Each structure stands twice: as C-alpha cells, then as structure tokens.
Amino acid sequence: MSKQSFELYQREGTENWMVRYYQVVEGQGRKLVRKSTGTSDRDEAERVARKLVRGQPVEKQPKAKPVSDGQVILVSQLFETCRTTIWKHHKSKETLRSTIKILNAMCGHESIKAIDRAYMESMKAQLQPKYAESTIRRKLEVLSSALRHATHCKHPDGTYWLESKPMLPKFDINNNRERVISQKEEAAIYAAMDARIENEPTRAWRTFKIYYMWLQDTLGRKSEILAVNDSWLEEYKPGKWVLNLPGAVTKNGRPHTVPLTERLVATLPKLRATMLPNGNFFPFKPAQAWRWWSTVRADVKKQSKGKINVDDVWIHTTRHTSATRLLKDPRNKIEFVSKMLNHSSIAITLDRYAHVQLENKQVLADSLDAMNEGRGLD
C-alpha cells in the first residue's frame, strides 16, 4: 500500500468493514493503522476510509428512514430492511451489494407499491443494452425477493407492507446456445495475456492467466475460483491434488471436491509465493476480474486486426466450453461431467447439454450406417 492507499477487509464473524492504511507519524516514520469504518455497507466504508486516510473528520451519512405506521415505504428502505434480515448471511455479499446499488439507482426512490409487472418490464428494457438476459433476470430476482419479503412484513396496525408481489417479466434464455470458445480463439486469448505479462511485468497479469487456467480445468464458476484458499487444497496421494470447495462459496450450497490437472498443480508454487495474507490465491474482486477480462477481449480484437472477435465471450464461457469439450468425447460419461460441474442433479446437465448429446448420438447413427453399408432397401 502506498501512503495514500488503503485496504478494506472484514474480520471473521463480523459484518462491519475494517480499513488498514499507512500513516506518517512524526518520529516513527510510516505506521500501519487499522480502524473500523463503523458500517457493513461497502460503499459507505470506502467513503469513510478515504476520509480517514486524508485525516478528515468523518460525518455519518443518514441511513434510510425507518418504516413507521402509515408511512410510504420506498424500495431503498425495503432493501435496507432486507440487508439486515433475510440477506444478513447472504453468501455473495459483494454481488448483492453491486446489484442493490444498480437497482437503487433505477427504482430506490419509488414506493414499493409502484413496482408492478409493467415497471419491471421497463427496468428489463433499460438493462438490456448492457447485460445478458440471464444477468438481468438475476438482478430483478433480487428485487422480487425483497418485494416477497414485504408481503410478510406488517405495520403496527396489522396491515401488510405489500399485499402481493408482482410477477417477473419473461426472459428468453436458451442455455443450449451458450457460446463455446474455439481452439483458435483460445490461442488468441492466451497470446493476449502473454503480451500483457511481457509489457506490464509489475501487474498481476500472470496471476490472472493462472486464474483463467483454473476456470478452464476445474469447470468452476468465477466467484468460486476467485475465493480459492490454500487451506482448501489436499494432496490425497503423491503428486495428486484436489480442491475442496466449501458449501459457503458454491452456487448450490453443497461442498464440492475437484481433482486438479497437472498444469494446475504446476501453478501452485507461483500462487503460494504471491498469495494474500489470508491464504487466498487470487487478489481480484469480481468487478476487477471482469475489467481485466474486458481488457483481454479488446486485446484479442486489436492483435488479430479484427479477425478474431471474442466480445461475446464471458468469464463463465470457459466453464461451458470445458464441459462441452468433455461431453463431445463419448468416453466421458455424462454423470461424471455433471459431478465436475457440481450440478444439483444430472437432469440439469442433460437439459443444458442436450445439443452435445445429440451430436454424440449422431456418431452412433453414422456408425450404424457404416455397418449397414450395401444393405439398403433396393
């Protein structure tokens, strides 16, 4: 950390953000300072931290007004209520915080009774130029979850804050058409990252490249791999390692064990040499990882002079690509690939990758054609 920089962190078992930074003390030089920001809201914590680093007085921002009998309840007030109740132990607080920030900007000033199906349709339309359909759905599901909570909350006179929750808009999401990265595109992606490593040796591009490799070889989700900690690794026999993901970081809440490929095992010395004090391998926040990935995509287009375009490739696409490649090999049983994906049931895998299974069945049909050659109707 430089003299004017700071780092936010949360102690285990607490919600409020702490800040650590260096302060120049007369006669003592630079001294590491740790203070509480007094808030569990990340945006407010950053505001307080900047004031503390500059030595400025910190005035508390007014919170959303508490709900009282007969008062119009704003969406922003409902979010604050949910944050301290049903979302208190949310496992993806960073993502939730980011989503609430976006939703508050769109409808935080509105009464919760003003949010109907038509209003949510208009929100969907506003989000479409920037986000994929599945991402928009997840954001509006957060709003829907809050409105559902409002139907269970009562005023002192016994009336509910909201009589009924509006239906979500319909979303045109077809997972079977999700993008698959070609071998040529993959080579260009690695070339772009290698160029960044060479041109910007002081930045964490090598670690980001390793992060990309872990996404590919574990079939993990972005947030799961970002959270990987050295304590989650186990050498179950000489030279063979597994990653034990706790349920707290997986999408379905179930612990998940993933065997590591040889190339991932080869990255462990580098990761352990640069890991964070808490044992985490990757120093990126979700938003930061996305920004770095956007840089890689732009580099691919620039280096190929527009001949290779991966603008529609997301970080999650690596997971789908690896699963598709595994399933295209008939030797790999779908139940094992389903376990690698940590799907809750094999039915999810069968539904999502039905197009791959059809290709495999076509191979069998072609084999039957070969065996029946010369034995047609005529």
Phi, psi and omega in degrees: 000134175281176185301323185259005181265166178210165179228130177265143178204164178239133175285149180300131178086001178237158181256329183292143180280138173257156176231138173235139182201165179264139179231135179278118180249128183302127179085349182240351182075212180281132181233135179282125181246137175236127180219155174274140176276348178075015181214151176261359178273123186297318181297315179295323179298320178295321179297315180296318182299318180298321178295316182297316181298323181277355181075023182266152178294144182254115176258136184286137176283141178293135178276170176302138183295140178295151181282134177232165183302126177085353182278144175291129183264121178275157179300321179299323177292321178296318178300318180296320177297315180295323182298326182265359181235269188291338180257009185302324182247028179301133187279346179240065187295326179297313179296317179298316180300316179296318180295316179298322179299317179294314182293321179299322179294332183272320188218009183300333182277351184274153169291145181297335180285347179275348182273099177244186183301318182295321180295319180291328175296320180291325176295319177300316180297323179292328183276338187301322180295339187252332188234157174287160182303317182295324179291319178298317179300316181297322180293316180288336175294329175296315177298317180297321178297319179295318180294326176296320178298324180297333179286351179252355181265142183240148169284165177304334180277003176094352179279149181280149177300323181217134184285319181208154181267134178290154178286149175289153173296163175278144181237136179266086183243119179237096183297335182294341180262011182298147185298142173240132181282128178281164179298322179295317179295320180297318178298321179292324178295315179294322179296321179295319179291321178298322179295320177296320179299319182288319185276337181230066187296340182273351179263166189275039182292327178295320178294322178294322177298318178295321176302317178298319178297320179294322176300317181294311191274343177260349186059031184275164175273159184308308185291327180296316183284326176300331184272357187305131181240145182304329182290348180273356182267145181217128175268098187279343168202161188311120177081355181247121184241152174231153174255120179259097179280123177288156181300337182295339182249351181273156184295320183267003177078007180256139176302149186218126179254128183235126175288142180268138175288165181299324182288332175287321177300323181293340180275349186300316178302317179296315181295320181290332179287336184241008185292158181288162180305331180276002178094357178289140182280322190250126187274009188267138166280158180308315181294323179292318178301321179294319179296319179294321178295320177298323177296318179298316180299318179295322179296321179299314180296318182292315183291331179268004182056039176085358182284335177240121182238114179244029180298335180265012178264124180258166177302321181294340181298333179298320179296312181295322181295314181296318179295318180298317180296320179296317184286338178287344175269110184302343180288340182269116181288139185296330180294327178286321177296322178299320178292322177297324179284346184059038173289146182295331177209158180293338179299325179296316180295316180299320181290316186287326185247032179300326182294327178289319179298324178297319178297319179295322178293326178297324176300319178294319179296320178296325178294321178295321177301317181296320181289331183263011182302130179087004182240043181281189183295322184271000000 
